[in-house]
């Protein structure tokens, strides 16, 4: 074989070797630990009938092309398990502890389905994790206290599961949190203090939380706060006065006590739900209230009704201890259909200056029954208001006394 032929064979051989390495790299660029972690995760989960999410998870091909897997360079950066389209059946199985081996992971989510078992402690090894959302499944057990290591975490959504135990105080100490959604679980104990000055959403409704809230336990950055359907107690007037950026507030169905601060009604809130608590005292907004819906029903509020509430579209003041006359401004706005719902039943009100022949617009609803007056106009009240039109005179005299 001549010199030129030998050189051509060597060149061809090198080309084949390079081609082989190129083809190998094309399908094996993923970090080996990430590759093995994905295999373990896959073995622990399966599609529910009607879901074909895992059809693309063929480990003879590049895992970075799998559904829900997003890579940068040779690392898995995001893992979104399950078909995100509405109505998808989701997945079943357990979350494999090997998920903690995806050490570059910044985002982890699992769509609604039938995932069961506890949250692996190994999730706390994901130091770069910023987004963790595993909602509407059947996750049980505690929220691991080791989650305190997730110092980069911004969103924590574990809602609509079966989690129990206390919310670890270490969760509240995470410095970057912006969204905490733990509603519809079986969590108990007290609400921890949240230190993140960037926290905008805190949703803990439908749990079994108890205890009181310290005046400085929540940051003034909050815009959405829902604590309804718990067993929380104590006054919150000092705490609420600090939350000037709130646009949604729901503290209903608790045992909160004390006054409702007047300046709360000046915040940029669109929906205010404080019903079914033990709030007491008079309620005096500092200016005309522009909140669309205000529900203060089923409390122990007293004194006269402030005319500042006449600009509210849907106002529920029923089942309290309000006294005196209904302000005339309410009548004007009710007859002009500016007020859609005005529920004043089950108080101690003594009058409302409205023409008995006046016609309430069909789009509006007024209820005055069971007060210390004969309702000046006949209206349809909700069934829960009962059938008695007027409160017994003895009760009215006793309350006045």
Secondary structure, DSSP 8 states (H G I E B T S, - for coil): --HHHHHHHHHHHHHHHHHHHHHHHHH--S-HHHHHHHHHHHHHEEE-TT--GGGG--TTS-GGGSTTEEEETTEEEEEEES--STT---EEE---GGGGG-TT--EEEE-SSEEEE---GGGGG-TT--EEEE-SSEEEE---GGGGG-TT--EEE--SSEEEEE--HHHHT-TT--EEE--SSEEEE-------TT--EEE--SSEEEE---TTSS-TT--EEE--SSEEEEE-HHHHHH-TT-SEEE--SSEEEE---GGGGGSS-SEEE--SSEEEE----SS----SEEE--SSEEEEE--GGGGG-SEEE--SSEEEEEE-HHHHHHHHTT--SEEE--SSEEEEE---TT----TT-EEE--SBSS--SS-----GGG-S--B--HHHHHHHH-
